[in-house]
Amino acid sequence: MPFAPDESAASLPLELEGVLKDVQAQLDADPSEALPALRRRLASILLEGAQAKDFHKRLAYVEAGLRLTLRHREDDTLFMLVQMLSDRQYGYCATHALMAATTCLLVAPLAGLDEVQTSSLVRAALTMNVAMAELQDLLATQAPQATPYQREAIEAHPTRGASILRDLGVEDPLWLALVQDHHETLDGNGYPKQKTDLTVAQQMLRMSDLFIARISPRTSRRGLWPNVVVGNLYLESQTRASPLGAYFVKQLGMYPPGSFVKLKTDEIGVVVRRGPRVNMPLVLAVTDPDGLLMTAPSRRDTQMSMYAIRSPVSPEDMRIRLDRSRLLKRV
């Protein structure tokens, strides 16, 4: 069912209002339908690169659709995107971009970014890999390490991406700077210019990019457990007396929606809601203690000691396929 007019976005940036009616008429309000549809649209834009037609209007549609979906059903949006990152039927580049933009939208208010800065940050997250969209999809499914030619393209993509965006008519200096600098690091070991003086927005985009890359499985390696990745981001920020890591933990939790966990009962479940404490989410158990698929997933509140989380579970180890739309209706 499409978004109803009264679910519009009173607080959407003014520049997105031009596509709001199209989004409301065309995009399903159910995140299990909306996010794959937005991914297809964004993938088309990114793969077209410098040849993208109607770039600004098409990107505005994706941004408006993502903002509405996130505002309407926050945990379900995270659930779908985390699930899509490990599902080969979805190309990696555009899914990565949507998850990065979502993470930035969640963390930016805590970091004190205003709407103008947040809008530039979200657009940078959606387009930071425009110069290597096809290569990013390929690398996710490629078993060997990157070739020297691919490595050269990777190292050049921030500068090339900013150049492509300028050619497409982007004039926002913050958007362009964020794309240019999204692989720079405070210790000067980043690229392409080894900068060390980075704004909060630049650090946030890099952390979002890093978090998603680390939890996403590839043909060449397993994804890291989300609780480990989020914990490492927290510790890295603490060494610099930065609150950003704590903001990521607060907004994503140690077990973000969409991730799998093993419970004290030996059931395996999927996280569907962040909890009042970052390590105690709401889970739907999908297999019984013997590993057999449950006919009807059962709610498990991990605040209760009998349903405490024993360990994370890698999506690669799950031998079942979830009906995500039906599952979310049971929450």
C-alpha positions as CSV (number, residue, x, y, z in Angstrom):
1,M,0.0,0.0,0.0
2,P,1.5,3.4,-1.0
3,F,2.2,6.1,1.6
4,A,-1.0,8.0,2.4
5,P,-0.9,11.8,1.9
6,D,-1.1,12.4,5.6
7,E,2.0,10.4,6.1
8,S,3.9,13.0,4.1
9,A,6.8,14.6,5.5
10,A,6.1,17.8,7.1
11,S,9.8,18.0,8.0
12,L,11.3,16.8,4.7
13,P,13.8,19.3,3.2
14,L,12.1,21.7,0.9
15,E,14.0,20.5,-2.1
16,L,12.4,17.1,-1.8
17,E,8.8,18.4,-2.0
18,G,8.9,18.3,-5.8
19,V,9.0,14.5,-5.7
20,L,6.8,13.9,-2.7
21,K,3.6,13.2,-4.6
22,D,5.4,10.7,-6.9
23,V,6.8,8.9,-3.8
24,Q,3.4,8.8,-2.1
25,A,1.7,7.5,-5.2
26,Q,4.3,4.9,-6.3
27,L,6.3,3.7,-3.2
28,D,4.8,1.0,-1.0
29,A,4.9,2.0,2.7
30,D,5.9,-1.5,3.7
31,P,9.8,-1.5,4.0
32,S,10.0,-5.0,2.6
33,E,8.6,-3.6,-0.7
34,A,9.9,0.0,-0.5
35,L,13.6,-0.7,0.1
36,P,14.1,-3.2,-2.7
37,A,12.3,-0.7,-5.0
38,L,14.5,2.2,-3.8
39,R,17.6,0.0,-4.3
40,R,16.7,-0.7,-7.9
41,R,16.3,3.0,-8.6
42,L,19.5,4.0,-6.9
43,A,21.5,1.2,-8.6
44,S,20.3,2.5,-11.9
45,I,21.5,6.0,-11.1
46,L,24.9,4.8,-9.8
47,L,25.6,2.4,-12.6
48,E,24.8,5.2,-15.2
49,G,27.3,7.4,-13.4
50,A,28.2,10.5,-15.5
51,Q,25.6,9.5,-18.1
52,A,22.7,9.6,-15.6
53,K,19.7,11.5,-16.9
54,D,17.5,13.6,-14.6
55,F,20.0,12.9,-11.9
56,H,18.8,15.4,-9.3
57,K,15.1,14.4,-9.5
58,R,15.8,10.7,-9.5
59,L,18.1,11.0,-6.5
60,A,15.6,13.2,-4.7
61,Y,13.0,10.4,-5.2
62,V,15.3,7.9,-3.5
63,E,16.2,10.2,-0.7
64,A,12.6,11.2,0.0
65,G,11.5,7.6,-0.2
66,L,14.2,6.5,2.3
67,R,13.4,9.3,4.7
68,L,9.7,8.5,4.7
69,T,10.3,4.8,5.1
70,L,12.7,5.4,7.9
71,R,10.4,7.8,9.7
72,H,7.4,5.6,9.2
73,R,9.0,2.3,10.4
74,E,12.5,2.8,11.7
75,D,13.4,-0.7,13.0
76,D,11.8,-2.4,10.0
77,T,14.0,-0.2,7.7
78,L,17.1,-1.3,9.5
79,F,15.9,-4.9,9.5
80,M,15.4,-4.9,5.7
81,L,18.7,-3.2,4.9
82,V,20.8,-5.5,7.2
83,Q,19.1,-8.5,5.6
84,M,19.7,-7.2,2.1
85,L,23.4,-6.7,2.7
86,S,23.8,-10.5,3.0
87,D,21.4,-11.4,0.2
88,R,23.0,-12.0,-3.2
89,Q,19.9,-11.2,-5.1
90,Y,20.5,-7.5,-4.2
91,G,23.5,-5.7,-5.7
92,Y,25.9,-4.6,-3.0
93,C,26.7,-1.0,-4.1
94,A,23.2,0.5,-3.9
95,T,22.3,-1.5,-0.7
96,H,25.5,-0.3,0.9
97,A,24.6,3.3,0.0
98,L,21.0,3.1,1.4
99,M,22.3,1.6,4.6
100,A,25.0,4.3,4.9
101,A,22.4,7.1,4.3
102,T,20.1,5.5,6.9
103,T,22.9,5.3,9.5
104,C,23.8,8.9,8.9
105,L,20.1,10.0,9.3
106,L,20.0,8.2,12.6
107,V,23.2,9.4,14.0
108,A,23.3,13.0,12.7
109,P,20.8,14.5,15.2
110,L,22.8,13.1,18.2
111,A,26.0,14.6,16.7
112,G,24.3,18.1,16.5
113,L,24.2,18.3,12.6
114,D,21.6,20.7,11.3
115,E,19.2,19.8,8.5
116,V,21.4,21.5,5.8
117,Q,24.5,19.5,6.9
118,T,22.4,16.3,7.2
119,S,21.0,16.7,3.7
120,S,24.5,17.0,2.3
121,L,25.6,14.1,4.3
122,V,22.8,11.8,3.2
123,R,23.3,12.7,-0.5
124,A,27.0,12.0,-0.1
125,A,26.2,8.6,1.5
126,L,24.0,7.8,-1.5
127,T,26.6,8.8,-4.1
128,M,30.0,8.3,-2.5
129,N,30.8,5.3,-4.7
130,V,29.3,6.6,-8.0
131,A,32.7,6.3,-9.6
132,M,33.0,2.5,-8.8
133,A,29.4,1.2,-8.6
134,E,30.0,-1.6,-11.1
135,L,33.3,-2.5,-9.5
136,Q,31.9,-2.5,-6.0
137,D,29.2,-5.0,-7.1
138,L,31.9,-7.1,-8.7
139,L,34.2,-7.1,-5.7
140,A,31.4,-8.3,-3.4
141,T,31.2,-11.5,-5.5
142,Q,34.8,-11.9,-6.6
143,A,36.8,-14.5,-4.8
144,P,40.4,-13.3,-5.6
145,Q,41.8,-10.2,-4.1
146,A,41.5,-7.0,-6.1
147,T,43.8,-6.8,-9.1
148,P,46.3,-3.9,-9.4
149,Y,44.0,-2.3,-12.0
150,Q,41.0,-2.6,-9.6
151,R,43.1,-1.2,-6.7
152,E,44.0,1.8,-8.8
153,A,40.3,2.4,-9.5
154,I,39.4,2.0,-5.8
155,E,42.1,4.6,-4.8
156,A,40.9,7.0,-7.5
157,H,37.1,6.7,-6.8
158,P,36.7,9.5,-4.2
159,T,38.2,12.1,-6.6
160,R,36.5,10.7,-9.7
161,G,33.2,10.5,-7.8
162,A,33.3,14.2,-6.8
163,S,34.2,15.0,-10.4
164,I,31.3,13.0,-11.8
165,L,28.9,14.8,-9.4
166,R,30.2,18.2,-10.5
167,D,29.5,17.2,-14.1
168,L,26.0,16.1,-13.1
169,G,25.4,19.6,-11.8
170,V,26.1,19.2,-8.1
171,E,27.1,22.5,-6.6
172,D,26.8,21.8,-2.9
173,P,30.4,22.2,-1.6
174,L,29.8,20.0,1.5
175,W,28.3,17.2,-0.5
176,L,31.3,17.2,-2.9
177,A,33.8,17.5,0.0
178,L,32.2,14.5,1.8
179,V,32.4,12.3,-1.3
180,Q,36.0,13.5,-1.9
181,D,37.1,12.7,1.7
182,H,35.1,9.7,2.7
183,H,38.2,7.5,2.9
184,E,40.3,10.0,4.8
185,T,41.2,9.1,8.4
186,L,42.2,11.2,11.4
187,D,45.6,9.4,11.6
188,G,46.5,10.4,8.1
189,N,46.5,6.9,6.7
190,G,43.5,7.4,4.5
191,Y,43.3,8.4,0.8
192,P,43.5,10.1,-1.6
193,K,45.2,13.0,0.2
194,Q,46.0,11.7,3.7
195,K,44.1,14.4,5.4
196,T,43.9,14.5,9.2
197,D,41.6,17.5,9.9
198,L,38.2,16.0,9.4
199,T,34.8,17.4,10.4
200,V,32.2,15.5,12.4
201,A,30.2,14.9,9.1
202,Q,33.3,13.5,7.4
203,Q,34.1,11.2,10.3
204,M,30.4,10.0,10.5
205,L,30.3,9.1,6.8
206,R,33.6,7.2,7.0
207,M,32.3,5.3,10.1
208,S,29.1,4.4,8.4
209,D,31.0,3.2,5.3
210,L,33.3,1.1,7.5
211,F,30.5,-0.4,9.6
212,I,28.6,-1.6,6.5
213,A,31.7,-2.9,4.7
214,R,32.7,-4.9,7.8
215,I,29.4,-6.6,8.5
216,S,28.7,-7.4,4.8
217,P,29.7,-10.9,3.7
218,R,31.7,-11.3,0.5
219,T,32.6,-14.3,-1.6
220,S,36.2,-13.8,-0.4
221,R,35.4,-13.5,3.3
222,R,32.7,-13.7,6.0
223,G,31.1,-10.6,7.4
224,L,32.1,-9.6,10.9
225,W,29.5,-9.9,13.7
226,P,27.7,-6.5,14.1
227,N,28.3,-6.4,17.9
228,V,32.1,-6.7,17.3
229,V,32.1,-4.0,14.6
230,V,29.9,-1.6,16.6
231,G,32.1,-2.3,19.7
232,N,35.2,-1.6,17.7
233,L,33.8,1.7,16.4
234,Y,33.0,2.7,20.0
235,L,36.5,1.8,21.2
236,E,38.2,3.6,18.3
237,S,36.2,6.8,19.0
238,Q,37.0,6.6,22.7
239,T,40.7,6.7,22.0
240,R,40.1,10.1,20.3
241,A,37.6,11.3,23.0
242,S,34.9,11.4,20.3
243,P,31.3,10.6,21.2
244,L,30.5,9.3,17.6
245,G,31.1,5.7,18.5
246,A,28.7,6.0,21.4
247,Y,26.1,7.5,19.1
248,F,26.5,4.6,16.7
249,V,26.0,2.1,19.6
250,K,23.0,4.0,20.8
251,Q,21.2,4.2,17.5
252,L,22.1,0.7,16.0
253,G,22.5,-1.4,19.1
254,M,25.0,-4.2,19.5
255,Y,22.7,-6.4,17.5
256,P,20.9,-4.3,14.9
257,P,17.6,-5.3,13.5
258,G,18.1,-7.9,10.7
259,S,21.0,-9.6,12.4
260,F,20.9,-13.2,13.7
261,V,21.5,-14.4,17.2
262,K,21.6,-17.7,19.2
263,L,19.7,-17.5,22.4
264,K,20.3,-19.2,25.8
265,T,17.5,-21.6,24.8
266,D,19.6,-22.7,21.8
267,E,16.9,-21.2,19.5
268,I,18.2,-19.1,16.6
269,G,16.4,-15.8,16.1
270,V,16.5,-12.7,14.0
271,V,16.5,-9.3,15.7
272,V,13.4,-7.2,14.9
273,R,13.5,-4.4,17.3
274,R,16.2,-2.5,19.2
275,G,15.7,-2.8,22.9
276,P,15.8,-0.4,25.9
277,R,19.4,-1.5,26.4
278,V,21.8,-1.8,23.4
279,N,22.5,-5.5,24.1
280,M,19.0,-6.6,24.7
281,P,16.9,-6.4,21.5
282,L,13.6,-8.0,20.7
283,V,14.0,-11.2,18.7
284,L,11.8,-13.5,16.7
285,A,13.0,-17.1,17.2
286,V,12.9,-18.8,13.8
287,T,14.5,-22.2,14.6
288,D,13.9,-24.4,17.6
289,P,16.7,-25.8,19.8
290,D,17.2,-28.6,17.4
291,G,17.7,-26.2,14.5
292,L,14.4,-27.0,12.9
293,L,12.4,-24.2,11.3
294,M,9.5,-23.0,13.5
295,T,6.1,-23.0,11.9
296,A,5.4,-19.7,13.5
297,P,8.3,-17.5,14.7
298,S,8.0,-16.7,18.4
299,R,8.8,-13.4,20.2
300,R,11.7,-13.5,22.6
301,D,12.5,-10.5,24.8
302,T,16.2,-10.9,25.5
303,Q,15.9,-8.7,28.6
304,M,14.5,-11.9,30.2
305,S,17.4,-14.1,31.4
306,M,15.9,-17.3,29.9
307,Y,16.1,-15.7,26.5
308,A,19.4,-13.9,26.8
309,I,21.6,-13.8,23.7
310,R,24.3,-16.4,23.9
311,S,26.2,-15.4,20.7
312,P,25.8,-13.8,17.3
313,V,25.1,-16.0,14.2
314,S,26.6,-15.3,10.8
315,P,24.0,-15.0,8.0
316,E,26.1,-17.4,6.0
317,D,25.3,-20.1,8.6
318,M,21.6,-19.7,8.2
319,R,20.2,-22.5,6.0
320,I,16.7,-21.1,5.9
321,R,15.2,-18.3,3.8
322,L,13.0,-15.8,5.7
323,D,9.7,-14.5,4.3
324,R,10.6,-11.0,5.6
325,S,7.3,-9.3,4.8
326,R,5.3,-12.0,6.7
327,L,7.8,-12.1,9.5
328,L,7.6,-8.3,10.1
329,K,3.8,-8.6,10.3
330,R,4.3,-10.8,13.4
331,V,6.2,-8.2,15.4
